[in-house]
Amino acid sequence: MKDNFEKFVENHHDEFDVREPDVDIWDKIEQSLPDEKKKTIRFTSYFRYAAAAVILLISGFLIRMYIESSEKKMRAETSSEFKINIPEISEAEAYYSSQINEKMDELFKYTSNDPSLKSDIKSDLLELDSIYIELKNDLKDNVANEEVVQAMIQNYRLKLEILEDILSMLEKDKDEKNENSKIEQYDL
């Protein structure tokens, strides 16, 4: 049977080529084919997603930089406000620092012959300095606390009193030595 069908197709081949398909059929076929425009739309949508991701990353980075710079600015303003708002501390630091430096100079004149006494005095004063630093940190945490301010001033007073006491003892000791040396000179 196939042989007969094949022979028929071969014999009537020219008749089959005469007929043209309908134009509407080609339109239907074109609609069912994948559209090339859709492929470019997919590419552009991926490009849009990538661009959106890059914009988000850059925006996040810029926002982070802005927040960090504003935090630094706030810290700087806070520290400057801290110094401005408490003039008592600034005045006390200036006054007592100059007084303490004068007493230290006098004290080191007396202790030039005794380095162990000099190191003991320095270590005691360093302890007071560390207490003062702790008080200053407490004050930064709680600016309105009058007790901390008074404790800081009291620390300076204590430091100055200690230096004055040591100086008076050293002066007495020196005076006694001078009197003893004068007495010894008269005895001879």
N, CA and C atoms as a LAMMPS dump frame, in Angstrom:
ITEM: TIMESTEP
0
ITEM: NUMBER OF ATOMS
564
ITEM: BOX BOUNDS ff ff ff
-5.0000000000000000e+02 5.0000000000000000e+02
-5.0000000000000000e+02 5.0000000000000000e+02
-5.0000000000000000e+02 5.0000000000000000e+02
ITEM: ATOMS id mol type element x y z
1 1 1 N 0.79 -1.169 0
2 1 2 C 0 0 0
3 1 3 C 0.855 1.265 0
4 2 1 N 1.9 1.207 0.699
5 2 2 C 2.779 2.343 0.727
6 2 3 C 3.35 2.592 -0.664
7 3 1 N 3.604 1.569 -1.309
8 3 2 C 4.186 1.745 -2.642
9 3 3 C 3.215 2.481 -3.556
10 4 1 N 1.969 2.17 -3.448
11 4 2 C 0.98 2.852 -4.278
12 4 3 C 0.885 4.335 -3.884
13 5 1 N 0.909 4.62 -2.602
14 5 2 C 0.818 6.002 -2.111
15 5 3 C 2.04 6.803 -2.554
16 6 1 N 3.165 6.202 -2.456
17 6 2 C 4.398 6.871 -2.872
18 6 3 C 4.362 7.14 -4.38
19 7 1 N 3.912 6.19 -5.123
20 7 2 C 3.82 6.38 -6.572
21 7 3 C 2.847 7.51 -6.89
22 8 1 N 1.733 7.577 -6.17
23 8 2 C 0.747 8.621 -6.391
24 8 3 C 1.335 9.997 -6.083
25 9 1 N 2.058 10.113 -4.995
26 9 2 C 2.672 11.392 -4.62
27 9 3 C 3.696 11.781 -5.663
28 10 1 N 4.466 10.862 -6.13
29 10 2 C 5.479 11.178 -7.135
30 10 3 C 4.818 11.607 -8.448
31 11 1 N 3.787 10.943 -8.81
32 11 2 C 3.118 11.268 -10.077
33 11 3 C 2.399 12.62 -9.993
34 12 1 N 1.886 12.955 -8.904
35 12 2 C 1.1 14.178 -8.769
36 12 3 C 1.847 15.264 -7.976
37 13 1 N 3.081 15.162 -7.942
38 13 2 C 3.919 16.11 -7.186
39 13 3 C 3.705 17.54 -7.657
40 14 1 N 3.649 17.763 -8.878
41 14 2 C 3.471 19.097 -9.432
42 14 3 C 2.126 19.699 -9.023
43 15 1 N 1.166 18.904 -8.867
44 15 2 C -0.146 19.394 -8.472
45 15 3 C -0.137 19.871 -7.016
46 16 1 N 0.645 19.255 -6.21
47 16 2 C 0.728 19.674 -4.8
48 16 3 C 1.423 21.029 -4.668
49 17 1 N 2.365 21.338 -5.509
50 17 2 C 3.13 22.585 -5.408
51 17 3 C 2.329 23.78 -5.91
52 18 1 N 1.306 23.573 -6.564
53 18 2 C 0.521 24.649 -7.14
54 18 3 C -0.244 25.398 -6.052
55 19 1 N -0.668 24.764 -5.086
56 19 2 C -1.481 25.375 -4.043
57 19 3 C -0.603 26.12 -3.025
58 20 1 N -1.03 27.275 -2.651
59 20 2 C -0.334 28.097 -1.654
60 20 3 C -1.127 28.032 -0.349
61 21 1 N -0.433 28.053 0.767
62 21 2 C -1.191 28.065 2.031
63 21 3 C -1.834 29.438 2.252
64 22 1 N -2.805 29.441 3.054
65 22 2 C -3.548 30.652 3.353
66 22 3 C -2.679 31.602 4.188
67 23 1 N -2.827 32.909 3.997
68 23 2 C -2.028 33.923 4.697
69 23 3 C -2.336 33.889 6.202
70 24 1 N -3.523 33.639 6.58
71 24 2 C -3.917 33.576 7.988
72 24 3 C -3.183 32.466 8.729
73 25 1 N -2.855 31.409 8.03
74 25 2 C -2.145 30.294 8.67
75 25 3 C -0.759 30.762 9.122
76 26 1 N -0.073 31.54 8.249
77 26 2 C 1.264 32.016 8.627
78 26 3 C 1.201 32.974 9.826
79 27 1 N 0.153 33.757 9.907
80 27 2 C -0.008 34.647 11.061
81 27 3 C -0.175 33.837 12.344
82 28 1 N -0.963 32.787 12.265
83 28 2 C -1.163 31.922 13.429
84 28 3 C 0.142 31.246 13.838
85 29 1 N 0.916 30.815 12.844
86 29 2 C 2.204 30.155 13.139
87 29 3 C 3.167 31.163 13.796
88 30 1 N 3.219 32.387 13.294
89 30 2 C 4.095 33.404 13.862
90 30 3 C 3.717 33.72 15.304
91 31 1 N 2.466 33.734 15.615
92 31 2 C 2.028 34.009 16.977
93 31 3 C 2.429 32.889 17.933
94 32 1 N 2.453 31.685 17.453
95 32 2 C 2.807 30.561 18.326
96 32 3 C 4.314 30.429 18.516
97 33 1 N 5.118 31.06 17.64
98 33 2 C 6.575 31.014 17.784
99 33 3 C 7.011 31.904 18.95
100 34 1 N 8.152 31.549 19.612
101 34 2 C 8.642 32.423 20.687
102 34 3 C 9.077 33.757 20.105
103 35 1 N 8.737 34.81 20.823
104 35 2 C 9.013 36.163 20.351
105 35 3 C 10.426 36.58 20.745
106 36 1 N 11.163 37.161 19.804
107 36 2 C 12.527 37.615 20.079
108 36 3 C 12.517 38.811 21.02
109 37 1 N 11.479 39.628 21.01
110 37 2 C 11.373 40.776 21.889
111 37 3 C 11.284 40.34 23.343
112 38 1 N 10.643 39.242 23.603
113 38 2 C 10.528 38.744 24.966
114 38 3 C 11.904 38.422 25.544
115 39 1 N 12.806 37.93 24.735
116 39 2 C 14.151 37.621 25.214
117 39 3 C 14.867 38.898 25.631
118 40 1 N 14.746 39.969 24.919
119 40 2 C 15.389 41.227 25.292
120 40 3 C 14.74 41.817 26.537
121 41 1 N 13.447 41.602 26.699
122 41 2 C 12.775 42.072 27.898
123 41 3 C 13.335 41.355 29.115
124 42 1 N 13.598 40.102 28.999
125 42 2 C 14.184 39.356 30.109
126 42 3 C 15.56 39.908 30.453
127 43 1 N 16.345 40.21 29.415
128 43 2 C 17.678 40.762 29.66
129 43 3 C 17.571 42.116 30.353
130 44 1 N 16.667 42.958 29.907
131 44 2 C 16.528 44.273 30.515
132 44 3 C 15.986 44.16 31.937
133 45 1 N 15.136 43.179 32.196
134 45 2 C 14.646 43.036 33.567
135 45 3 C 15.784 42.591 34.494
136 46 1 N 16.657 41.725 34.026
137 46 2 C 17.819 41.354 34.843
138 46 3 C 18.724 42.562 35.067
139 47 1 N 18.873 43.357 34.034
140 47 2 C 19.683 44.564 34.148
141 47 3 C 19.073 45.524 35.168
142 48 1 N 17.767 45.631 35.168
143 48 2 C 17.082 46.491 36.145
144 48 3 C 17.298 45.981 37.562
145 49 1 N 17.185 44.676 37.752
146 49 2 C 17.415 44.11 39.089
147 49 3 C 18.839 44.37 39.558
148 50 1 N 19.782 44.195 38.663
149 50 2 C 21.187 44.431 39.021
150 50 3 C 21.406 45.901 39.352
151 51 1 N 20.839 46.79 38.572
152 51 2 C 20.985 48.225 38.827
153 51 3 C 20.344 48.597 40.164
154 52 1 N 19.183 48.017 40.46
155 52 2 C 18.518 48.298 41.732
156 52 3 C 19.377 47.81 42.903
157 53 1 N 19.995 46.634 42.755
158 53 2 C 20.85 46.11 43.816
159 53 3 C 22.067 47.005 44.042
160 54 1 N 22.666 47.473 42.963
161 54 2 C 23.823 48.373 43.082
162 54 3 C 23.407 49.677 43.748
163 55 1 N 22.274 50.211 43.366
164 55 2 C 21.789 51.452 43.976
165 55 3 C 21.535 51.249 45.464
166 56 1 N 20.948 50.119 45.828
167 56 2 C 20.709 49.83 47.246
168 56 3 C 22.019 49.734 48.021
169 57 1 N 23.005 49.063 47.452
170 57 2 C 24.305 48.945 48.129
171 57 3 C 24.964 50.31 48.315
172 58 1 N 24.96 51.1 47.283
173 58 2 C 25.569 52.429 47.375
174 58 3 C 24.8 53.293 48.378
175 59 1 N 23.485 53.23 48.338
176 59 2 C 22.669 54.003 49.282
177 59 3 C 22.957 53.57 50.716
178 60 1 N 23.031 52.264 50.939
179 60 2 C 23.342 51.768 52.274
180 60 3 C 24.699 52.249 52.764
181 61 1 N 25.677 52.212 51.875
182 61 2 C 27.015 52.675 52.237
183 61 3 C 27.005 54.153 52.585
184 62 1 N 26.313 54.96 51.776
185 62 2 C 26.25 56.399 52.029
186 62 3 C 25.502 56.711 53.318
187 63 1 N 24.432 55.985 53.578
188 63 2 C 23.679 56.192 54.824
189 63 3 C 24.555 55.851 56.025
190 64 1 N 25.291 54.759 55.933
191 64 2 C 26.183 54.365 57.026
192 64 3 C 27.252 55.432 57.267
193 65 1 N 27.835 55.951 56.205
194 65 2 C 28.85 57.005 56.334
195 65 3 C 28.248 58.253 56.975
196 66 1 N 27.037 58.592 56.586
197 66 2 C 26.371 59.764 57.152
198 66 3 C 26.115 59.573 58.637
199 67 1 N 25.636 58.396 59.017
200 67 2 C 25.349 58.127 60.43
201 67 3 C 26.632 58.179 61.253
202 68 1 N 27.706 57.564 60.754
203 68 2 C 28.964 57.583 61.488
204 68 3 C 29.504 58.998 61.632
205 69 1 N 29.415 59.795 60.588
206 69 2 C 29.925 61.172 60.685
207 69 3 C 29.071 61.996 61.638
208 70 1 N 27.765 61.776 61.632
209 70 2 C 26.918 62.531 62.563
210 70 3 C 27.161 62.08 63.999
211 71 1 N 27.446 60.782 64.219
212 71 2 C 27.779 60.32 65.571
213 71 3 C 29.083 60.945 66.051
214 72 1 N 30.08 61.021 65.17
215 72 2 C 31.345 61.659 65.542
216 72 3 C 31.126 63.13 65.868
217 73 1 N 30.299 63.77 65.078
218 73 2 C 30.012 65.186 65.305
219 73 3 C 29.31 65.365 66.65
220 74 1 N 28.362 64.479 66.96
221 74 2 C 27.652 64.566 68.233
222 74 3 C 28.6 64.351 69.395
223 75 1 N 29.52 63.361 69.26
224 75 2 C 30.488 63.117 70.324
225 75 3 C 31.375 64.335 70.537
226 76 1 N 31.788 64.956 69.44
227 76 2 C 32.637 66.141 69.554
228 76 3 C 31.876 67.283 70.212
229 77 1 N 30.611 67.464 69.823
230 77 2 C 29.803 68.507 70.441
231 77 3 C 29.573 68.215 71.908
232 78 1 N 29.337 66.948 72.244
233 78 2 C 29.102 66.571 73.627
234 78 3 C 30.336 66.837 74.475
235 79 1 N 31.504 66.489 73.971
236 79 2 C 32.71 66.71 74.752
237 79 3 C 32.99 68.199 74.908
238 80 1 N 32.709 69.005 73.878
239 80 2 C 32.928 70.436 74.019
240 80 3 C 31.89 71.045 74.954
241 81 1 N 30.644 70.55 74.917
242 81 2 C 29.631 71.02 75.852
243 81 3 C 30.008 70.65 77.271
244 82 1 N 30.616 69.493 77.431
245 82 2 C 31.019 69.028 78.746
246 82 3 C 32.007 70.01 79.364
247 83 1 N 32.94 70.484 78.589
248 83 2 C 33.933 71.415 79.103
249 83 3 C 33.314 72.786 79.347
250 84 1 N 32.397 73.192 78.498
251 84 2 C 31.823 74.526 78.609
252 84 3 C 30.827 74.597 79.755
253 85 1 N 30.035 73.568 79.954
254 85 2 C 28.96 73.607 80.926
255 85 3 C 29.43 73.542 82.373
256 86 1 N 30.66 73.155 82.627
257 86 2 C 31.127 73.034 84
258 86 3 C 32.372 73.907 84.172
259 87 1 N 32.183 75.192 84.345
260 87 2 C 33.338 76.081 84.489
261 87 3 C 34.057 75.865 85.814
262 88 1 N 33.34 75.351 86.81
263 88 2 C 33.976 75.089 88.11
264 88 3 C 35.166 74.153 87.958
265 89 1 N 34.978 73.117 87.129
266 89 2 C 36.047 72.14 86.928
267 89 3 C 37.229 72.79 86.231
268 90 1 N 36.955 73.573 85.2
269 90 2 C 38.042 74.216 84.451
270 90 3 C 38.827 75.163 85.347
271 91 1 N 38.116 75.953 86.129
272 91 2 C 38.785 76.891 87.031
273 91 3 C 39.58 76.155 88.098
274 92 1 N 38.968 75.113 88.667
275 92 2 C 39.65 74.348 89.713
276 92 3 C 40.896 73.669 89.147
277 93 1 N 40.778 73.099 87.955
278 93 2 C 41.939 72.45 87.338
279 93 3 C 43.071 73.447 87.128
280 94 1 N 42.73 74.618 86.625
281 94 2 C 43.771 75.629 86.365
282 94 3 C 44.428 76.072 87.675
283 95 1 N 43.622 76.388 88.675
284 95 2 C 44.169 76.888 89.94
285 95 3 C 45.004 75.824 90.647
286 96 1 N 44.396 74.662 90.861
287 96 2 C 45.093 73.634 91.637
288 96 3 C 46.292 73.057 90.887
289 97 1 N 46.211 72.995 89.579
290 97 2 C 47.361 72.498 88.815
291 97 3 C 48.563 73.408 88.988
292 98 1 N 48.332 74.714 88.933
293 98 2 C 49.459 75.635 89.117
294 98 3 C 50.007 75.54 90.535
295 99 1 N 49.125 75.445 91.532
296 99 2 C 49.566 75.327 92.924
297 99 3 C 50.34 74.026 93.154
298 100 1 N 49.821 72.955 92.609
299 100 2 C 50.465 71.646 92.779
300 100 3 C 51.821 71.632 92.088
301 101 1 N 51.902 72.218 90.909
302 101 2 C 53.195 72.267 90.207
303 101 3 C 54.234 73.054 90.996
304 102 1 N 53.824 74.169 91.606
305 102 2 C 54.746 74.938 92.437
306 102 3 C 55.237 74.102 93.623
307 103 1 N 54.32 73.446 94.3
308 103 2 C 54.684 72.632 95.479
309 103 3 C 55.567 71.46 95.06
310 104 1 N 55.276 70.899 93.892
311 104 2 C 56.099 69.775 93.419
312 104 3 C 57.532 70.237 93.148
313 105 1 N 57.678 71.419 92.572
314 105 2 C 59.016 71.944 92.316
315 105 3 C 59.776 72.135 93.626
316 106 1 N 59.095 72.71 94.605
317 106 2 C 59.734 72.898 95.916
318 106 3 C 60.096 71.554 96.547
319 107 1 N 59.162 70.632 96.444
320 107 2 C 59.359 69.31 97.049
321 107 3 C 60.531 68.587 96.414
322 108 1 N 60.657 68.687 95.118
323 108 2 C 61.756 67.98 94.45
324 108 3 C 63.111 68.622 94.746
325 109 1 N 63.101 69.887 95.148
326 109 2 C 64.358 70.5 95.602
327 109 3 C 64.827 69.843 96.897
328 110 1 N 63.858 69.578 97.772
329 110 2 C 64.198 68.955 99.055
330 110 3 C 64.559 67.473 98.899
331 111 1 N 63.917 66.816 97.944
332 111 2 C 64.116 65.362 97.809
333 111 3 C 65.186 65.001 96.789
334 112 1 N 65.951 65.959 96.35
335 112 2 C 66.977 65.648 95.349
336 112 3 C 68.021 64.676 95.902
337 113 1 N 68.236 64.693 97.229
338 113 2 C 69.2 63.774 97.852
339 113 3 C 68.589 62.416 98.18
340 114 1 N 67.246 62.329 98.148
341 114 2 C 66.571 61.092 98.54
342 114 3 C 65.635 60.626 97.412
343 115 1 N 66.155 59.85 96.441
344 115 2 C 65.315 59.429 95.31
345 115 3 C 64.189 58.478 95.716
346 116 1 N 64.345 57.701 96.786
347 116 2 C 63.265 56.792 97.199
348 116 3 C 62.063 57.578 97.706
349 117 1 N 62.345 58.656 98.454
350 117 2 C 61.249 59.506 98.928
351 117 3 C 60.536 60.161 97.743
352 118 1 N 61.309 60.586 96.781
353 118 2 C 60.751 61.206 95.578
354 118 3 C 59.846 60.23 94.829
355 119 1 N 60.272 58.984 94.668
356 119 2 C 59.454 57.979 93.967
357 119 3 C 58.214 57.615 94.777
358 120 1 N 58.318 57.591 96.11
359 120 2 C 57.142 57.313 96.944
360 120 3 C 56.092 58.412 96.794
361 121 1 N 56.557 59.631 96.792
362 121 2 C 55.63 60.751 96.644
363 121 3 C 54.957 60.701 95.272
364 122 1 N 55.74 60.426 94.253
365 122 2 C 55.166 60.337 92.895
366 122 3 C 54.121 59.228 92.809
367 123 1 N 54.406 58.078 93.406
368 123 2 C 53.436 56.97 93.331
369 123 3 C 52.151 57.316 94.081
370 124 1 N 52.285 58 95.228
371 124 2 C 51.079 58.409 95.954
372 124 3 C 50.254 59.41 95.149
373 125 1 N 50.93 60.319 94.502
374 125 2 C 50.213 61.306 93.696
375 125 3 C 49.596 60.67 92.454
376 126 1 N 50.233 59.646 91.923
377 126 2 C 49.65 58.929 90.774
378 126 3 C 48.351 58.237 91.168
379 127 1 N 48.28 57.744 92.397
380 127 2 C 47.028 57.135 92.867
381 127 3 C 45.917 58.179 92.896
382 128 1 N 46.25 59.366 93.392
383 128 2 C 45.243 60.432 93.397
384 128 3 C 44.849 60.835 91.98
385 129 1 N 45.812 60.817 91.077
386 129 2 C 45.5 61.135 89.675
387 129 3 C 44.567 60.095 89.071
388 130 1 N 44.787 58.823 89.388
389 130 2 C 43.902 57.777 88.849
390 130 3 C 42.489 57.926 89.407
391 131 1 N 42.38 58.31 90.674
392 131 2 C 41.055 58.547 91.256
393 131 3 C 40.383 59.719 90.55
394 132 1 N 41.162 60.749 90.254
395 132 2 C 40.62 61.913 89.555
396 132 3 C 40.117 61.53 88.159
397 133 1 N 40.85 60.679 87.472
398 133 2 C 40.426 60.234 86.138
399 133 3 C 39.118 59.453 86.226
400 134 1 N 38.99 58.605 87.242
401 134 2 C 37.731 57.868 87.441
402 134 3 C 36.581 58.831 87.703
403 135 1 N 36.84 59.849 88.519
404 135 2 C 35.792 60.835 88.794
405 135 3 C 35.401 61.579 87.52
406 136 1 N 36.37 61.89 86.702
407 136 2 C 36.089 62.59 85.452
408 136 3 C 35.234 61.721 84.531
409 137 1 N 35.536 60.422 84.497
410 137 2 C 34.709 59.501 83.69
411 137 3 C 33.298 59.414 84.248
412 138 1 N 33.184 59.396 85.583
413 138 2 C 31.851 59.386 86.193
414 138 3 C 31.086 60.652 85.833
415 139 1 N 31.804 61.745 85.795
416 139 2 C 31.155 63.009 85.469
417 139 3 C 30.665 63.015 84.025
418 140 1 N 31.414 62.395 83.123
419 140 2 C 30.968 62.31 81.726
420 140 3 C 29.692 61.493 81.617
421 141 1 N 29.58 60.47 82.456
422 141 2 C 28.378 59.639 82.427
423 141 3 C 27.17 60.374 83.004
424 142 1 N 27.413 61.204 84.021
425 142 2 C 26.319 61.88 84.707
426 142 3 C 26.718 63.331 84.932
427 143 1 N 26.508 64.171 83.925
428 143 2 C 27.023 65.533 83.921
429 143 3 C 26.424 66.374 85.048
430 144 1 N 25.188 66.173 85.396
431 144 2 C 24.512 67.036 86.348
432 144 3 C 24.817 66.692 87.803
433 145 1 N 25.678 65.75 88.054
434 145 2 C 25.914 65.309 89.415
435 145 3 C 26.897 66.243 90.118
436 146 1 N 26.395 67.041 91.026
437 146 2 C 27.197 68.016 91.769
438 146 3 C 28.179 67.319 92.708
439 147 1 N 27.796 66.142 93.19
440 147 2 C 28.674 65.404 94.108
441 147 3 C 29.984 65.017 93.43
442 148 1 N 29.907 64.637 92.175
443 148 2 C 31.12 64.248 91.441
444 148 3 C 32.019 65.463 91.254
445 149 1 N 31.431 66.605 90.933
446 149 2 C 32.21 67.833 90.763
447 149 3 C 32.912 68.174 92.072
448 150 1 N 32.182 68.098 93.181
449 150 2 C 32.776 68.406 94.485
450 150 3 C 33.878 67.409 94.841
451 151 1 N 33.679 66.138 94.483
452 151 2 C 34.707 65.13 94.755
453 151 3 C 35.966 65.401 93.933
454 152 1 N 35.798 65.879 92.709
455 152 2 C 36.958 66.196 91.874
456 152 3 C 37.743 67.365 92.479
457 153 1 N 37.035 68.385 92.934
458 153 2 C 37.703 69.531 93.556
459 153 3 C 38.366 69.104 94.862
460 154 1 N 37.685 68.25 95.616
461 154 2 C 38.247 67.744 96.876
462 154 3 C 39.521 66.932 96.614
463 155 1 N 39.552 66.224 95.501
464 155 2 C 40.748 65.46 95.135
465 155 3 C 41.93 66.398 94.941
466 156 1 N 41.686 67.508 94.25
467 156 2 C 42.758 68.493 94.081
468 156 3 C 43.198 69.069 95.424
469 157 1 N 42.235 69.387 96.279
470 157 2 C 42.565 69.95 97.594
471 157 3 C 43.405 68.969 98.405
472 158 1 N 43.004 67.711 98.362
473 158 2 C 43.731 66.683 99.099
474 158 3 C 45.159 66.55 98.588
475 159 1 N 45.29 66.572 97.304
476 159 2 C 46.621 66.478 96.701
477 159 3 C 47.499 67.654 97.141
478 160 1 N 46.925 68.849 97.136
479 160 2 C 47.661 70.037 97.549
480 160 3 C 48.01 69.981 99.035
481 161 1 N 47.077 69.519 99.875
482 161 2 C 47.341 69.398 101.312
483 161 3 C 48.462 68.403 101.585
484 162 1 N 48.438 67.3 100.875
485 162 2 C 49.487 66.295 101.071
486 162 3 C 50.846 66.893 100.73
487 163 1 N 50.916 67.587 99.627
488 163 2 C 52.184 68.215 99.231
489 163 3 C 52.625 69.253 100.263
490 164 1 N 51.693 70.054 100.745
491 164 2 C 52.043 71.063 101.753
492 164 3 C 52.519 70.407 103.045
493 165 1 N 51.859 69.324 103.461
494 165 2 C 52.282 68.612 104.679
495 165 3 C 53.686 68.037 104.525
496 166 1 N 53.927 67.443 103.387
497 166 2 C 55.258 66.87 103.149
498 166 3 C 56.309 67.98 103.143
499 167 1 N 55.985 69.084 102.501
500 167 2 C 56.915 70.214 102.468
501 167 3 C 57.185 70.761 103.872
502 168 1 N 56.134 70.89 104.666
503 168 2 C 56.339 71.408 106.029
504 168 3 C 57.185 70.444 106.856
505 169 1 N 56.976 69.151 106.694
506 169 2 C 57.809 68.17 107.418
507 169 3 C 59.26 68.251 106.959
508 170 1 N 59.449 68.379 105.655
509 170 2 C 60.821 68.475 105.141
510 170 3 C 61.498 69.772 105.596
511 171 1 N 60.738 70.856 105.656
512 171 2 C 61.303 72.117 106.126
513 171 3 C 61.673 72.041 107.608
514 172 1 N 60.787 71.401 108.412
515 172 2 C 61.105 71.21 109.835
516 172 3 C 62.354 70.374 109.996
517 173 1 N 62.408 69.327 109.209
518 173 2 C 63.575 68.438 109.278
519 173 3 C 64.843 69.201 108.893
520 174 1 N 64.735 70.029 107.884
521 174 2 C 65.882 70.825 107.45
522 174 3 C 66.276 71.845 108.519
523 175 1 N 65.264 72.486 109.113
524 175 2 C 65.542 73.464 110.163
525 175 3 C 66.204 72.796 111.369
526 176 1 N 65.706 71.619 111.734
527 176 2 C 66.312 70.894 112.865
528 176 3 C 67.753 70.521 112.558
529 177 1 N 68.007 70.109 111.354
530 177 2 C 69.378 69.771 110.973
531 177 3 C 70.276 71.008 111.017
532 178 1 N 69.733 72.141 110.565
533 178 2 C 70.502 73.382 110.598
534 178 3 C 70.801 73.8 112.041
535 179 1 N 69.8 73.668 112.923
536 179 2 C 70.013 74.018 114.331
537 179 3 C 71.035 73.084 114.967
538 180 1 N 70.93 71.807 114.652
539 180 2 C 71.887 70.838 115.214
540 180 3 C 73.294 71.127 114.702
541 181 1 N 73.393 71.505 113.446
542 181 2 C 74.731 71.802 112.919
543 181 3 C 75.281 73.088 113.541
544 182 1 N 74.407 74.085 113.837
545 182 2 C 74.857 75.314 114.501
546 182 3 C 75.302 75.017 115.925
547 183 1 N 74.544 74.15 116.609
548 183 2 C 74.904 73.788 117.987
549 183 3 C 76.227 73.058 117.992
550 184 1 N 76.423 72.186 117.059
551 184 2 C 77.688 71.438 116.99
552 184 3 C 78.841 72.376 116.688
553 185 1 N 78.613 73.372 115.877
554 185 2 C 79.69 74.316 115.569
555 185 3 C 80.062 75.145 116.81
556 186 1 N 79.085 75.497 117.644
557 186 2 C 79.379 76.284 118.836
558 186 3 C 80.043 75.406 119.896
559 187 1 N 79.723 74.122 119.895
560 187 2 C 80.315 73.236 120.883
561 187 3 C 81.776 73.008 120.588
562 188 1 N 82.145 73.118 119.399
563 188 2 C 83.535 72.853 119.06
564 188 3 C 84.359 73.995 119.426
